[in-house]
Every structure is written in C-alpha cells, then in structure tokens.
Amino acid sequence: MVSDTDATPQSSGFRWLQLVMGIVCMAMIANLQYGWTLFVDPIDAKYHWGRAAIQLAFTLFVVTETWLVPVEAWFVDKYGPRIVVMFGGIMIALAWLMNSYADSLVLLYAAAIVGGIGAGAVYGTCVGNALKWFPDRRGLAAGATAAGFGAGAAITVVPIANMIAATGYQSAFFTFGLGQGLIVFILSFFLRPPTVAMPAKKKQLHLPQTKIDFTPPQVLRSPIFWVMYLVFVMVASGGLMTAAQIAPIAKDFKIDGSPVTLAGFQMAALTFAISLDRIFDGFGRPLFGWISDTIGREHTMFIAFGTAALMLLTLSAYGHVPIVFVLATAVYFGVFGEMESIVV
C-alpha cells in the first residue's frame, strides 16, 4: 500500500496545487454553514416546527464541526489527509441527503451532526495541510484556504435559492449535497502532506508571534492562549449567529424581496446580501492574513473587531433600509472571517 507521503513532490508548484485543491474542498463545504439560512423558513413553512427548533440543528452542526477537529486532526496525523477528507466528503453528502428526507426534528438534528463531523474533517485537514506546505506564509496560506470556505457559497447562493423556489428545498438539499460531496471525495485522492519539513521562513518579520515555536503543552499553559481562545469564541458566536439568521432577519425587516441595485447589478435584498457577504468574507480572509503578517495579529484584530462592531450598530439602527442591509452585512462578514487567518 502506498502511503500519502510516498513520492510526494516538494516543488513550489506542487505546494500551490495542494493549496488550490484545499481551497476547492473548503468551498464545497461552505454551503453547509452559510447556505443553511436559505432553508430555515422553507422547512418551517412545511412542518411548522418553529425557527428556534430548526436552528438547533445549526447549533449541533457548529458544535460537532468545531469541537471534534482535534480528534480528526489525530486521524490526519495517523492516516494522512487523503483518508480524512475522503471520509468528510462522504459525510457531507450524506448529511444533505438526510436533510432532503428529514420529516422529523430528530432526523434533522442527526443530519446536522453528520454534516458537522464531515465539515470539520475537511476544514481542519485542509487548513492544517496548507500550513504544513507554507510555513513561510502562514497567514496567507490559512487566509486563502479559509477564503474557500468564506466565499465558496457565493457562486451557489442564487442557484440554491432558485431551486428552492422552483422545486422545493428537498431537491436543493439532494442535488447540492451529492455534488458537493462528490467533488470533495474526488479531490481527496490528490491531497498530500509534504514528505519532509518545508524550508524555514524566508523573511524575518520582527513580530512577537514569530519569535518562538511553542509545543502544545506550552500553549495550553499560556494565559494568552486562553485569552485568544475566548476572543475567537465570542467573535465566532456572533458571526455564526448572523450567518444562520440573516434570512429570517431580512424577512422580519420585510426587505427580503426588496430590489437593490448596486454597481449595475439588481437583485432581491436577501439574495444580494448573502452573495455579497460570501464574496467579502472570502476576500477578507487572505487580505487580513497578509495584513497580520505585516503589522501583527494584535493591530489587525483591533481594526477588524472595531469595524465589525460598527457594522452591527449600523445594522441594528438602519437595517430596515435595503441598501444599508446589503452593505452593512457585507462589510461585517468581510472582517468576521479574518479570525480564521490571524488566530491560527
């Protein structure tokens, strides 16, 4: 049997190919998190379970997606990225197929757990693999990989919304679930870790986070780690809540179908907002990764978190205006995703 590390090329071109494949895999799992909001009201309209009960599925998805990543990372170290990402592709396809047939909250919740396990397997593996291939450009590599997750849903928001309107949300779950899972499954065969440690960093940045490489036990004993962890949780909670509730919020503002024209494009406010949110989220991740590599994590966090707070205040006061809703959410998600680039 040939292992993942056998005969792995070490050329610069090959590592960029690994990065691109990781980005595509991340794009394929993006809808599980960022496309979910489109399904909430259609599910409620069919079964009348209530938004709160339906959104518990999203909570279960996020919990399993995030908290099981250390376990999945252990499997990556033991078996390589190929097996773990292949498993993730199967799980994300299975999750949306289950959603397409879910006629009870129990089945909906079970599908969320399956999807969370699969998404976490793909996410953690692809980010970790990118960092192994790019120790000299950690911020850029993590940001670009996370950008696939942030922007991946942008190209499918309109098709999913159209399919839900035309043939029902079950068809959208079934079709996109199979397609996304299949692409991840195929790409998993080509993912490889570097066979040897990659070259040392090409430039010294003279930033505090570049001076020492800590071991995992040292990290856990460091107070600053737990401060960063708490910040990460708080920022992630706000962003994930907004991502899950943006469609219901737009409906409550009664602007979800209001036409918005921007830069020559016209769409319904909700569709425009979700599409633009994904684009800004995607571009924001590598941008802030590059900024953090240049000016340091702390200054980057201050800029991003301050901007996010301002956008939330704007949304709460003027979100009922369609164009403000679209732009405020876009800028908010543009700075929300930066935590994926600067805390790794």
Disulfide bonds with the S-S distance in Angstrom:
none
